[in-house]
Amino acid sequence: MVRIGIIGIGFMGKTHWEAAQTVSGGKATAICTRSETKLAGDWSGIQGNFGGRGGNVDLSNIKKYRDYRDMLADPDIDLVDICLPTALHKEVAIAAFQAGKHVLLEKPIAVELADADEMTRAAEASGKKFLVGQVLRFWPQFAYLKEAIESGKHGKLIGGNFKRIISAPDWSDSWLEGLDKSGGPGIDLHIHDADFLNYLIGMPDAVFSTGVLARGRYAQYVSTQYLYEERGLSISCQSGAIAKRGRPFEHGYELYFEDATVAHNSSWDPPVVKVITDEGVEQISPPETDGFAQEIQYAIDCIVNDAEPTLLSGRSARDSLALCWKEIESIQTGRLLRL
């Protein structure tokens, strides 16, 4: 049994807690938060941009810590699930590796690339598993694309577009004021699709980006062309916090294969994948699975089987962060940049 300690009980900590209740071979046995209210099981103040508001949680058989260092000293914790703000990732993750714990870290791995490099080095030195929760890889509507490319069932991929646009969230003032801590939308939001493209096709040969910068260094909106020159392939993506509140969130894609166009949009109900061919439109309903539960299950399986976490590796997450920063550099310089 892999014993899991969750550090940080905000929106993502709540999400991971709920997902951990459904996995096999592992169990959430401890939490860490500075909030006395949350330690008492009152999570009613937690609310995010999907899912419901928190409620009352039975923590009678759960270890409770106010200081993450006390949790890391607990020999009965195998996997530390870090759901803290990005600015705290490096400090806590490195301490966890030094304490001999496996780490599942919420995305993005970090804001600064140097911090991501430090974490990957600490993981390698510790010999422990390091996974970064780029959950989009597990979401069924997106996992369909990976299977389609690998199987070749729709022919060769010849182009496409990804989109992830939100309105300024309620906490946007602190988000934008603390750009050095969050990275702003160009890191915190856009890394979902930049990382998924890295996973789906690999790192591009070059990028060309335009967008809107805050303080000259952080992207509030980014529009990128990813160039895969040897394949003669170009994929585009738009991400940012620029929409109006009448449409607070939209994400999706439209990919063009030789034999079909494959599309998905979060506004569709039900959340189908549309496969469009010369003969018409087929609506595919992927299985209703929880991507967060799947990523936690994957972490458990890697630990139990002593397998390398290639699907969610820290190194891959580091490369996806580097890709986002290269896009921001392209906005700053107005130039096509090679990776």
Salt bridges, closest charged atoms under 4 A:
GLU18 OE2 - LYS14 NZ 3.14
GLU36 OE2 - ARG66 NE 2.66
ASP67 OD2 - ARG69 NH2 2.94
ASP74 OD2 - LYS63 NZ 2.91
ASP76 OD1 - ARG3 NH1 3.39
ASP76 OD2 - LYS63 NZ 3.24
ASP78 OD2 - ARG3 NE 2.92
ASP81 OD2 - HIS16 ND1 2.74
GLU106 OE2 - HIS16 NE2 2.81
GLU112 OE1 - ARG217 NH2 2.93
ASP115 OD1 - LYS90 NZ 3.18
ASP117 OD1 - ARG318 NE 2.75
GLU118 OE2 - LYS90 NZ 3.24
GLU124 OE2 - ARG315 NH2 3.05
GLU147 OE1 - LYS153 NZ 2.71
GLU150 OE2 - LYS146 NZ 3.73
ASP170 OD1 - ARG245 NH1 3.43
ASP188 OD1 - LYS107 NZ 3.48
ASP193 OD2 - ARG164 NE 2.76
ASP195 OD1 - ARG137 NH2 2.92
GLU229 OE2 - ARG338 NH1 2.82
GLU250 OE1 - LYS163 NZ 3.08
GLU250 OE2 - ARG247 NH2 3.22
GLU295 OE2 - HIS16 NE2 3.49
ASP306 OD1 - LYS129 NZ 2.84
ASP319 OD1 - ARG318 NH1 3.15
GLU327 OE1 - HIS190 NE2 2.69
GLU329 OE1 - LYS326 NZ 3.59
